[in-house]
Amino acid sequence: MIRLSAIADRILGMTAFLATVLLVLGAARLITTQYQIRQVFIEIEAEKRIDRELQDDASQLSIELARAALPASVNAKALKKGFSTAELERTVMIEVPKERLEHEQMEVFRK
C-alpha cells in the first residue's frame, strides 16, 4: 500500500509541475500577445495621424491650385513674367466632361 501511495504522490507531483509549467508558458504567451497588440495599435494610430496630415496637405494643395487657376492670379503671374494678359477674343474654352477628367490624364497638344 505504501508503494502505491508513493507512486500516486509522484504522479500528482509531476502533474502539478506540468500544470505549473503550462500555466507559466500560457502567461508568457498572453503577455507576448498583449505586447504585440499594443504595438499594432500604436502603428495604427501613427498611420491614422499620417493619413490626417496627408488629407490636410491635399486640401491645402487643392486650395492653392484653385487660387492659382483664378484669372486674376494667372494675369498677375503673366504680367510679372512679361507676357501679355489673356484677352477674351484670344481665349479658347475647352469643355471636357467631368467623368473624363476624373478618369483620364488630359494633355494639351498644339497642332
C-alpha positions as a Python dict, from the first residue, in 0.01 Angstrom:
ca = {
    (1, 'M'): (0, 0, 0),
    (2, 'I'): (287, 235, 80),
    (3, 'R'): (436, 182, -259),
    (4, 'L'): (107, 267, -434),
    (5, 'S'): (76, 586, -230),
    (6, 'A'): (432, 690, -322),
    (7, 'I'): (359, 634, -691),
    (8, 'A'): (35, 834, -664),
    (9, 'D'): (220, 1117, -488),
    (10, 'R'): (488, 1114, -757),
    (11, 'I'): (224, 1124, -1036),
    (12, 'L'): (39, 1402, -855),
    (13, 'G'): (366, 1595, -813),
    (14, 'M'): (455, 1554, -1183),
    (15, 'T'): (104, 1661, -1282),
    (16, 'A'): (128, 1969, -1060),
    (17, 'F'): (472, 2051, -1204),
    (18, 'L'): (345, 2008, -1561),
    (19, 'A'): (39, 2222, -1486),
    (20, 'T'): (266, 2492, -1338),
    (21, 'V'): (491, 2487, -1646),
    (22, 'L'): (190, 2511, -1877),
    (23, 'L'): (47, 2796, -1670),
    (24, 'V'): (376, 2989, -1686),
    (25, 'L'): (406, 2929, -2062),
    (26, 'G'): (45, 3040, -2112),
    (27, 'A'): (106, 3355, -1909),
    (28, 'A'): (420, 3431, -2111),
    (29, 'R'): (226, 3384, -2435),
    (30, 'L'): (-51, 3611, -2308),
    (31, 'I'): (199, 3884, -2222),
    (32, 'T'): (363, 3849, -2565),
    (33, 'T'): (27, 3870, -2740),
    (34, 'Q'): (-74, 4178, -2540),
    (35, 'Y'): (257, 4344, -2630),
    (36, 'Q'): (205, 4264, -3000),
    (37, 'I'): (-150, 4401, -2987),
    (38, 'R'): (-20, 4719, -2823),
    (39, 'Q'): (245, 4756, -3097),
    (40, 'V'): (-16, 4712, -3371),
    (41, 'F'): (-241, 4969, -3201),
    (42, 'I'): (50, 5217, -3189),
    (43, 'E'): (118, 5157, -3560),
    (44, 'I'): (-249, 5208, -3646),
    (45, 'E'): (-258, 5537, -3455),
    (46, 'A'): (60, 5654, -3633),
    (47, 'E'): (-91, 5563, -3971),
    (48, 'K'): (-411, 5750, -3884),
    (49, 'R'): (-205, 6057, -3793),
    (50, 'I'): (-16, 6036, -4123),
    (51, 'D'): (-347, 5994, -4308),
    (52, 'R'): (-488, 6306, -4143),
    (53, 'E'): (-173, 6502, -4230),
    (54, 'L'): (-188, 6386, -4593),
    (55, 'Q'): (-556, 6479, -4617),
    (56, 'D'): (-476, 6823, -4475),
    (57, 'D'): (-193, 6862, -4727),
    (58, 'A'): (-423, 6754, -5012),
    (59, 'S'): (-684, 7007, -4902),
    (60, 'Q'): (-421, 7281, -4883),
    (61, 'L'): (-288, 7192, -5229),
    (62, 'S'): (-641, 7192, -5368),
    (63, 'I'): (-698, 7541, -5227),
    (64, 'E'): (-365, 7664, -5367),
    (65, 'L'): (-445, 7512, -5707),
    (66, 'A'): (-786, 7678, -5712),
    (67, 'R'): (-628, 8015, -5625),
    (68, 'A'): (-358, 7972, -5890),
    (69, 'A'): (-622, 7895, -6153),
    (70, 'L'): (-815, 8216, -6088),
    (71, 'P'): (-794, 8454, -6386),
    (72, 'A'): (-658, 8737, -6171),
    (73, 'S'): (-377, 8514, -6045),
    (74, 'V'): (-295, 8393, -6396),
    (75, 'N'): (-290, 8750, -6529),
    (76, 'A'): (-73, 8873, -6241),
    (77, 'K'): (182, 8598, -6296),
    (78, 'A'): (176, 8652, -6672),
    (79, 'L'): (241, 9025, -6628),
    (80, 'K'): (518, 8955, -6377),
    (81, 'K'): (693, 8734, -6634),
    (82, 'G'): (647, 8983, -6916),
    (83, 'F'): (362, 8813, -7101),
    (84, 'S'): (54, 8992, -7226),
    (85, 'T'): (-271, 8931, -7044),
    (86, 'A'): (-525, 8690, -7182),
    (87, 'E'): (-791, 8863, -7384),
    (88, 'L'): (-1133, 8713, -7430),
    (89, 'E'): (-1117, 8711, -7811),
    (90, 'R'): (-789, 8514, -7798),
    (91, 'T'): (-914, 8268, -7537),
    (92, 'V'): (-1035, 7922, -7635),
    (93, 'M'): (-1254, 7740, -7386),
    (94, 'I'): (-1244, 7362, -7400),
    (95, 'E'): (-1527, 7172, -7240),
    (96, 'V'): (-1446, 6827, -7111),
    (97, 'P'): (-1698, 6608, -6929),
    (98, 'K'): (-1625, 6581, -6558),
    (99, 'E'): (-1622, 6199, -6576),
    (100, 'R'): (-1343, 6208, -6833),
    (101, 'L'): (-1136, 6445, -6621),
    (102, 'E'): (-1166, 6215, -6322),
    (103, 'H'): (-1059, 5901, -6509),
    (104, 'E'): (-806, 6019, -6766),
    (105, 'Q'): (-497, 6233, -6763),
    (106, 'M'): (-569, 6516, -7001),
    (107, 'E'): (-288, 6669, -7202),
    (108, 'V'): (-294, 6964, -7439),
    (109, 'F'): (-121, 6931, -7776),
    (110, 'R'): (-66, 7209, -8026),
    (111, 'K'): (-132, 7132, -8389),
}
